[in-house]
């Protein structure tokens, strides 16, 4: 698997958790119906990992 594609997928998942966490029931079930701030935190963390993968593969050069 191409690591750039992996980075895009991880980043997109993080942004979906950050933006739509309260609206998608599967995301709420996965994170245990936590507060909005916890979902925003984990969305930011996951999106950050995706950005690190993209940066490590040289996408932004």
Jmol script that loads the backbone (N, CA, C; Angstrom):
load data "model"
ATOM      1  N   UNK A   1       0.841  -1.187   0.000  1.00  0.00           N
ATOM      2  CA  UNK A   1       0.000   0.000   0.000  1.00  0.00           C
ATOM      3  C   UNK A   1       0.878   1.240   0.000  1.00  0.00           C
ATOM      4  N   UNK A   2       0.488   2.189  -0.784  1.00  0.00           N
ATOM      5  CA  UNK A   2       1.201   3.452  -0.862  1.00  0.00           C
ATOM      6  C   UNK A   2       0.969   4.252   0.425  1.00  0.00           C
ATOM      7  N   UNK A   3       2.049   4.758   1.012  1.00  0.00           N
ATOM      8  CA  UNK A   3       1.924   5.474   2.277  1.00  0.00           C
ATOM      9  C   UNK A   3       1.242   6.823   2.119  1.00  0.00           C
ATOM     10  N   UNK A   4       1.305   7.419   0.935  1.00  0.00           N
ATOM     11  CA  UNK A   4       0.572   8.668   0.716  1.00  0.00           C
ATOM     12  C   UNK A   4      -0.930   8.429   0.797  1.00  0.00           C
ATOM     13  N   UNK A   5      -1.378   7.327   0.208  1.00  0.00           N
ATOM     14  CA  UNK A   5      -2.792   6.982   0.284  1.00  0.00           C
ATOM     15  C   UNK A   5      -3.199   6.690   1.726  1.00  0.00           C
ATOM     16  N   UNK A   6      -2.348   5.993   2.449  1.00  0.00           N
ATOM     17  CA  UNK A   6      -2.626   5.715   3.859  1.00  0.00           C
ATOM     18  C   UNK A   6      -2.745   7.011   4.655  1.00  0.00           C
ATOM     19  N   UNK A   7      -1.837   7.955   4.397  1.00  0.00           N
ATOM     20  CA  UNK A   7      -1.891   9.244   5.079  1.00  0.00           C
ATOM     21  C   UNK A   7      -3.168  10.003   4.790  1.00  0.00           C
ATOM     22  N   UNK A   8      -3.610   9.971   3.541  1.00  0.00           N
ATOM     23  CA  UNK A   8      -4.855  10.649   3.173  1.00  0.00           C
ATOM     24  C   UNK A   8      -6.044   9.999   3.872  1.00  0.00           C
ATOM     25  N   UNK A   9      -6.059   8.679   3.903  1.00  0.00           N
ATOM     26  CA  UNK A   9      -7.168   7.967   4.555  1.00  0.00           C
ATOM     27  C   UNK A   9      -7.202   8.264   6.047  1.00  0.00           C
ATOM     28  N   UNK A  10      -6.048   8.212   6.716  1.00  0.00           N
ATOM     29  CA  UNK A  10      -6.001   8.481   8.159  1.00  0.00           C
ATOM     30  C   UNK A  10      -6.402   9.924   8.436  1.00  0.00           C
ATOM     31  N   UNK A  11      -5.910  10.860   7.633  1.00  0.00           N
ATOM     32  CA  UNK A  11      -6.280  12.264   7.813  1.00  0.00           C
ATOM     33  C   UNK A  11      -7.781  12.461   7.634  1.00  0.00           C
ATOM     34  N   UNK A  12      -8.347  11.838   6.603  1.00  0.00           N
ATOM     35  CA  UNK A  12      -9.789  11.974   6.353  1.00  0.00           C
ATOM     36  C   UNK A  12     -10.600  11.386   7.504  1.00  0.00           C
ATOM     37  N   UNK A  13     -10.159  10.256   8.041  1.00  0.00           N
ATOM     38  CA  UNK A  13     -10.866   9.671   9.184  1.00  0.00           C
ATOM     39  C   UNK A  13     -10.814  10.598  10.386  1.00  0.00           C
ATOM     40  N   UNK A  14      -9.664  11.188  10.632  1.00  0.00           N
ATOM     41  CA  UNK A  14      -9.534  12.121  11.746  1.00  0.00           C
ATOM     42  C   UNK A  14     -10.430  13.330  11.589  1.00  0.00           C
ATOM     43  N   UNK A  15     -10.510  13.857  10.376  1.00  0.00           N
ATOM     44  CA  UNK A  15     -11.373  15.008  10.146  1.00  0.00           C
ATOM     45  C   UNK A  15     -12.850  14.634  10.293  1.00  0.00           C
ATOM     46  N   UNK A  16     -13.211  13.434   9.880  1.00  0.00           N
ATOM     47  CA  UNK A  16     -14.606  12.999  10.057  1.00  0.00           C
ATOM     48  C   UNK A  16     -14.938  12.848  11.533  1.00  0.00           C
ATOM     49  N   UNK A  17     -14.005  12.312  12.318  1.00  0.00           N
ATOM     50  CA  UNK A  17     -14.239  12.207  13.761  1.00  0.00           C
ATOM     51  C   UNK A  17     -14.372  13.607  14.358  1.00  0.00           C
ATOM     52  N   UNK A  18     -13.509  14.528  13.934  1.00  0.00           N
ATOM     53  CA  UNK A  18     -13.524  15.888  14.476  1.00  0.00           C
ATOM     54  C   UNK A  18     -14.808  16.621  14.116  1.00  0.00           C
ATOM     55  N   UNK A  19     -15.217  16.538  12.867  1.00  0.00           N
ATOM     56  CA  UNK A  19     -16.342  17.350  12.397  1.00  0.00           C
ATOM     57  C   UNK A  19     -17.684  16.673  12.651  1.00  0.00           C
ATOM     58  N   UNK A  20     -17.779  15.386  12.369  1.00  0.00           N
ATOM     59  CA  UNK A  20     -19.071  14.705  12.407  1.00  0.00           C
ATOM     60  C   UNK A  20     -19.234  13.754  13.586  1.00  0.00           C
ATOM     61  N   UNK A  21     -18.382  13.858  14.588  1.00  0.00           N
ATOM     62  CA  UNK A  21     -18.391  12.898  15.691  1.00  0.00           C
ATOM     63  C   UNK A  21     -19.717  12.774  16.413  1.00  0.00           C
ATOM     64  N   UNK A  22     -20.414  13.862  16.582  1.00  0.00           N
ATOM     65  CA  UNK A  22     -21.674  13.826  17.307  1.00  0.00           C
ATOM     66  C   UNK A  22     -22.837  13.341  16.447  1.00  0.00           C
ATOM     67  N   UNK A  23     -22.663  13.308  15.134  1.00  0.00           N
ATOM     68  CA  UNK A  23     -23.781  12.986  14.269  1.00  0.00           C
ATOM     69  C   UNK A  23     -23.786  11.531  13.808  1.00  0.00           C
ATOM     70  N   UNK A  24     -22.606  10.903  13.717  1.00  0.00           N
ATOM     71  CA  UNK A  24     -22.547   9.521  13.239  1.00  0.00           C
ATOM     72  C   UNK A  24     -22.575   8.575  14.423  1.00  0.00           C
ATOM     73  N   UNK A  25     -23.576   7.731  14.477  1.00  0.00           N
ATOM     74  CA  UNK A  25     -23.782   6.841  15.623  1.00  0.00           C
ATOM     75  C   UNK A  25     -22.661   5.821  15.759  1.00  0.00           C
ATOM     76  N   UNK A  26     -22.057   5.376  14.652  1.00  0.00           N
ATOM     77  CA  UNK A  26     -20.976   4.399  14.738  1.00  0.00           C
ATOM     78  C   UNK A  26     -19.730   4.994  15.388  1.00  0.00           C
ATOM     79  N   UNK A  27     -19.436   6.248  15.081  1.00  0.00           N
ATOM     80  CA  UNK A  27     -18.293   6.907  15.719  1.00  0.00           C
ATOM     81  C   UNK A  27     -18.570   7.090  17.201  1.00  0.00           C
ATOM     82  N   UNK A  28     -19.782   7.467  17.543  1.00  0.00           N
ATOM     83  CA  UNK A  28     -20.132   7.628  18.962  1.00  0.00           C
ATOM     84  C   UNK A  28     -20.055   6.301  19.696  1.00  0.00           C
ATOM     85  N   UNK A  29     -20.487   5.220  19.062  1.00  0.00           N
ATOM     86  CA  UNK A  29     -20.416   3.906  19.700  1.00  0.00           C
ATOM     87  C   UNK A  29     -18.964   3.464  19.878  1.00  0.00           C
ATOM     88  N   UNK A  30     -18.124   3.748  18.884  1.00  0.00           N
ATOM     89  CA  UNK A  30     -16.716   3.350  18.966  1.00  0.00           C
ATOM     90  C   UNK A  30     -16.011   4.083  20.102  1.00  0.00           C
ATOM     91  N   UNK A  31     -16.271   5.362  20.271  1.00  0.00           N
ATOM     92  CA  UNK A  31     -15.615   6.134  21.319  1.00  0.00           C
ATOM     93  C   UNK A  31     -16.379   6.119  22.642  1.00  0.00           C
ATOM     94  N   UNK A  32     -17.436   5.358  22.733  1.00  0.00           N
ATOM     95  CA  UNK A  32     -18.125   5.194  24.004  1.00  0.00           C
ATOM     96  C   UNK A  32     -18.965   6.373  24.428  1.00  0.00           C
ATOM     97  N   UNK A  33     -19.572   7.096  23.468  1.00  0.00           N
ATOM     98  CA  UNK A  33     -20.464   8.218  23.749  1.00  0.00           C
ATOM     99  C   UNK A  33     -19.806   9.241  24.677  1.00  0.00           C
ATOM    100  N   UNK A  34     -18.594   9.614  24.365  1.00  0.00           N
ATOM    101  CA  UNK A  34     -17.880  10.600  25.165  1.00  0.00           C
ATOM    102  C   UNK A  34     -18.342  12.002  24.810  1.00  0.00           C
ATOM    103  N   UNK A  35     -17.779  12.957  25.497  1.00  0.00           N
ATOM    104  CA  UNK A  35     -18.164  14.340  25.256  1.00  0.00           C
ATOM    105  C   UNK A  35     -17.659  14.824  23.898  1.00  0.00           C
ATOM    106  N   UNK A  36     -18.182  15.932  23.475  1.00  0.00           N
ATOM    107  CA  UNK A  36     -17.786  16.527  22.207  1.00  0.00           C
ATOM    108  C   UNK A  36     -16.299  16.883  22.224  1.00  0.00           C
ATOM    109  N   UNK A  37     -15.792  17.321  23.371  1.00  0.00           N
ATOM    110  CA  UNK A  37     -14.395  17.723  23.456  1.00  0.00           C
ATOM    111  C   UNK A  37     -13.462  16.526  23.300  1.00  0.00           C
ATOM    112  N   UNK A  38     -13.843  15.380  23.841  1.00  0.00           N
ATOM    113  CA  UNK A  38     -13.031  14.175  23.675  1.00  0.00           C
ATOM    114  C   UNK A  38     -13.006  13.756  22.208  1.00  0.00           C
ATOM    115  N   UNK A  39     -14.126  13.857  21.534  1.00  0.00           N
ATOM    116  CA  UNK A  39     -14.159  13.497  20.116  1.00  0.00           C
ATOM    117  C   UNK A  39     -13.365  14.483  19.285  1.00  0.00           C
ATOM    118  N   UNK A  40     -13.398  15.757  19.637  1.00  0.00           N
ATOM    119  CA  UNK A  40     -12.586  16.736  18.932  1.00  0.00           C
ATOM    120  C   UNK A  40     -11.101  16.462  19.169  1.00  0.00           C
ATOM    121  N   UNK A  41     -10.742  16.089  20.389  1.00  0.00           N
ATOM    122  CA  UNK A  41      -9.354  15.774  20.706  1.00  0.00           C
ATOM    123  C   UNK A  41      -8.866  14.591  19.889  1.00  0.00           C
ATOM    124  N   UNK A  42      -9.624  13.487  19.892  1.00  0.00           N
ATOM    125  CA  UNK A  42      -9.194  12.297  19.159  1.00  0.00           C
ATOM    126  C   UNK A  42      -9.223  12.523  17.656  1.00  0.00           C
ATOM    127  N   UNK A  43     -10.143  13.320  17.171  1.00  0.00           N
ATOM    128  CA  UNK A  43     -10.141  13.668  15.754  1.00  0.00           C
ATOM    129  C   UNK A  43      -8.892  14.434  15.365  1.00  0.00           C
ATOM    130  N   UNK A  44      -8.478  15.350  16.233  1.00  0.00           N
ATOM    131  CA  UNK A  44      -7.257  16.109  15.987  1.00  0.00           C
ATOM    132  C   UNK A  44      -6.033  15.208  16.021  1.00  0.00           C
ATOM    133  N   UNK A  45      -5.989  14.282  16.961  1.00  0.00           N
ATOM    134  CA  UNK A  45      -4.858  13.354  17.066  1.00  0.00           C
ATOM    135  C   UNK A  45      -4.760  12.481  15.815  1.00  0.00           C
ATOM    136  N   UNK A  46      -5.876  11.904  15.402  1.00  0.00           N
ATOM    137  CA  UNK A  46      -5.873  11.020  14.229  1.00  0.00           C
ATOM    138  C   UNK A  46      -5.515  11.806  12.969  1.00  0.00           C
ATOM    139  N   UNK A  47      -6.064  13.014  12.816  1.00  0.00           N
ATOM    140  CA  UNK A  47      -5.730  13.846  11.658  1.00  0.00           C
ATOM    141  C   UNK A  47      -4.256  14.238  11.687  1.00  0.00           C
ATOM    142  N   UNK A  48      -3.729  14.496  12.868  1.00  0.00           N
ATOM    143  CA  UNK A  48      -2.306  14.818  12.999  1.00  0.00           C
ATOM    144  C   UNK A  48      -1.416  13.658  12.586  1.00  0.00           C
ATOM    145  N   UNK A  49      -1.796  12.446  12.942  1.00  0.00           N
ATOM    146  CA  UNK A  49      -1.040  11.269  12.517  1.00  0.00           C
ATOM    147  C   UNK A  49      -1.066  11.160  10.992  1.00  0.00           C
ATOM    148  N   UNK A  50      -2.218  11.406  10.404  1.00  0.00           N
ATOM    149  CA  UNK A  50      -2.321  11.386   8.949  1.00  0.00           C
ATOM    150  C   UNK A  50      -1.424  12.429   8.303  1.00  0.00           C
ATOM    151  N   UNK A  51      -1.386  13.631   8.882  1.00  0.00           N
ATOM    152  CA  UNK A  51      -0.510  14.674   8.351  1.00  0.00           C
ATOM    153  C   UNK A  51       0.956  14.308   8.516  1.00  0.00           C
ATOM    154  N   UNK A  52       1.315  13.672   9.634  1.00  0.00           N
ATOM    155  CA  UNK A  52       2.695  13.225   9.820  1.00  0.00           C
ATOM    156  C   UNK A  52       3.092  12.184   8.786  1.00  0.00           C
ATOM    157  N   UNK A  53       2.183  11.270   8.469  1.00  0.00           N
ATOM    158  CA  UNK A  53       2.462  10.274   7.438  1.00  0.00           C
ATOM    159  C   UNK A  53       2.671  10.966   6.095  1.00  0.00           C
ATOM    160  N   UNK A  54       1.811  11.922   5.779  1.00  0.00           N
ATOM    161  CA  UNK A  54       1.952  12.650   4.520  1.00  0.00           C
ATOM    162  C   UNK A  54       3.257  13.443   4.491  1.00  0.00           C
ATOM    163  N   UNK A  55       3.610  14.050   5.586  1.00  0.00           N
ATOM    164  CA  UNK A  55       4.861  14.814   5.650  1.00  0.00           C
ATOM    165  C   UNK A  55       6.071  13.898   5.507  1.00  0.00           C
ATOM    166  N   UNK A  56       6.025  12.719   6.143  1.00  0.00           N
ATOM    167  CA  UNK A  56       7.139  11.764   6.075  1.00  0.00           C
ATOM    168  C   UNK A  56       7.324  11.199   4.671  1.00  0.00           C
ATOM    169  N   UNK A  57       6.258  11.125   3.888  1.00  0.00           N
ATOM    170  CA  UNK A  57       6.383  10.597   2.538  1.00  0.00           C
ATOM    171  C   UNK A  57       6.789  11.664   1.531  1.00  0.00           C
ATOM    172  N   UNK A  58       6.960  12.906   1.977  1.00  0.00           N
ATOM    173  CA  UNK A  58       7.420  13.970   1.100  1.00  0.00           C
ATOM    174  C   UNK A  58       6.329  14.594   0.257  1.00  0.00           C
ATOM    175  N   UNK A  59       5.100  14.520   0.686  1.00  0.00           N
ATOM    176  CA  UNK A  59       3.990  15.074  -0.086  1.00  0.00           C
ATOM    177  C   UNK A  59       4.070  16.594  -0.166  1.00  0.00           C
ATOM    178  N   UNK A  60       4.548  17.247   0.855  1.00  0.00           N
ATOM    179  CA  UNK A  60       4.526  18.707   0.916  1.00  0.00           C
ATOM    180  C   UNK A  60       5.799  19.356   0.391  1.00  0.00           C
ATOM    181  N   UNK A  61       6.665  18.606  -0.249  1.00  0.00           N
ATOM    182  CA  UNK A  61       7.910  19.166  -0.770  1.00  0.00           C
ATOM    183  C   UNK A  61       7.719  19.750  -2.143  1.00  0.00           C
TER     184      UNK A  61
END
end "model"
wireframe off; spacefill off
backbone 0.3
color backbone group
